[in-house]
């Protein structure tokens, strides 16, 4: 007879160890200048986020342009960097999906759908911040620091829970 509690503890321990290792690897890959010289994934992601946010804000009637990772708005510019570009949430979610012992096809689907959802929601978040800085500048710092900063991490964790509900480990 197999003791399910030990099996569950083993699955949990393995998940946590693999997750933390993947997070560490991604932080090294994204943060070290050595790797950035070859592929600056964070820079590419920030630049793309600024570009797409400027297009969405312009579509909504707010004059916006982007230069690299800078979102230029009437009266203020916003720098979109790691922590603000949504990549941190993608890393948190992606590492959790990869670390969880599940069918690889289901993991790949989860990574793809999760990436798209996080990208779109982060664009809405950045557009919301752009709208706030232009239309209600007195509220920008409050919205940015107390609402928007943690929002993507909460969304990433919630998205992982949704994905987790549909998987079977093995």
Steps between C-alpha positions, in 0.01 A plus 500: 500500500632845398479784750334782300610769749867423431435496126328839523783641710749375243307664216481826692868498596603421142275777367642758744864404432458500121297824512763683708780371277318616187431842653870533592608400149259749342612781732863430406414480130297822507723694738861431404655731244688201353174343382344834410784561252383194305124515553344779703161339546399756763593789270311350207197436719509854648538663158214294357277576798567874463433486124173307533385717793563815296296359212210410730506838675507678163204290386317616815569864418801571723803620306768245576825390342779273607875505470657173613347436845380859551130575463466869415168654604376858520683657793684188617708206387489156655791256492382142469753271664515161669222485756290737291517326164317185608796270440536432871145364509569289190811357668314425824217330312719322245740359758207370705344328198830344396581389856167333562504129412246482222463386142742697279235578239279647772799699630571640154136598452504661844815693415358625172158598632647644819750711308227643277269572796778663704618705201150631428417572864831677550436715194165596650677580827758721328228671296311559826811654654551715190140613514539577872818705458338711225143536629545473879870568572434554871399132525788356298741424786226338707373287211854408389646409839201361687287342231685434175832372637367188667212446261694300241651268759157434647367436149792266423436300818125490432563388143727223629224387737255487208752301295572274798133418542493344152815292528592162639853452622706214374 
